[in-house]
Amino acid sequence: MARINDNYLKLKAGYLFPEIGRRVREFTTANPDAKVIRLGIGDVTRPLAPAVLKAFHDAVDDLGTTDHFAGYGPEQGYDWLINAIIEKSYKPLGVSLRTSEMFISDGSKCDCANILDIFALDNVVAIGDPVYPVYNDTNVMIGRTGEADEKGYYQGVVYMPCTEGNDFVPELPEKKVDIIYLCSPNNPTGTVATKEQLKAWVDYANANGAIILFDAAYEAFITTPGIPHSIYEIEGAKTCAIEFRSFSKTAGFTGVRCGLVVVPEELMGTTETGEKYSLNKLWNRRTTTKFNGASYPVQKAAAAVYSDEGWKQTKEIIDYYMDNARIIREGLSQAGITCFGGVDSPYIWLKTPGGLSSWDFFDKLLNECHVVGTPGSGFGPSGEGYFRLSAFGHKENVIEAVERIKQKWGK
Ligand SMILES: *Cc1c(COP(=O)(O)O)cnc(C)c1O
């Protein structure tokens, strides 16, 4: 009989969202008339911008004509999309990139997972805690870790606690690491890293021959001037960092699927015998072998984000969410709840009032306010005592949820 990849058996069961679902179902069954408001989701709710939708439709129509039919495109993505992103999204940051340094994909989750293909298993990885679970689980699946301990930490991984004490930005590790995951603006904490904080990481990586995997899925939500949108705004990053971006949260593409990876030409790893080798070359090889490109209409829709109209409309949607974030942040603060994030990201990371555990606060919020959020402990042990609320809901619901929380805690 064929052997399975036993590494999968080390994974702790996907517990967080099924458990949330179970508790919400139990509550709604017992309280069928309660109007439950869900602020737990990490999914967008606004429809695609009209200019994006139009481009999407037009591209589908192209496929129905002999003259404009498109079959396989370049595996790396169409130049017209890559160049639009470079011009509109990187150049204004003072970052210049070559077309060959960007790879268009069907989303960032896949990219964050697939990138592990080009690295040896004996690299030591450093992962934040709390964290977007994909980084952790994909390293387990590929066989880089041992078993999980009772806290959920996997053997062999260097965990970097992100707490109030370090402004939720991981500190440089004492032990030498080879691959570092950084996510700014951060999911789940909603906080951002400053230029100085990122510079310290870039300097560490260059000094130690480490690679930073920089997840910038929420860069479009940054409102504070001076906060880096790209790791390449930091001097020296091109020799130590790979950047991931996604159209999912930026432009409502969670169901459409489009993301991108930047692998600079300067970026090198070493072979078994210690020679330098281009990671761009490896990622190109991996992409052309294992991927056949994001679909043509999707890339057309993505390119429309960078048209004048599409850009303006997309920004309006982001502003809508960020206004929700402001409403949540201000409302909770008025209720005496300490919150972080929500200024440069659509997530508010709140400290549970009265020292409740994350799950106890979840139950209380559900039972007494009929509001659903996400327990911080579900993102890692250092998330215990915290709770994530998302600004991706409908404004009326956000306002009502905040009113209910103020009623309960704002005394
Ligand atoms: C949503 C999200 C992504 C993007 O995922 P897609 O596969 O592009 O939808 C990447 N990283 C983080 C941290 C996210 O929250």
The ligand as an ORCA input file, in Angstrom:
! r2SCAN-3c Opt
* xyz 0 1
  C      -5.661     36.913      3.489
  C      -4.217     36.733      3.690
  C      -3.386     36.383      2.615
  C      -3.908     36.310      1.213
  O      -4.387     35.101      0.846
  P      -4.902     34.824     -0.625
  O      -4.555     33.398     -0.856
  O      -4.189     35.735     -1.569
  O      -6.377     35.066     -0.612
  C      -2.026     36.254      2.849
  N      -1.501     36.438      4.065
  C      -2.273     36.789      5.103
  C      -1.621     37.043      6.406
  C      -3.649     36.930      4.952
  O      -4.397     37.263      6.001
*
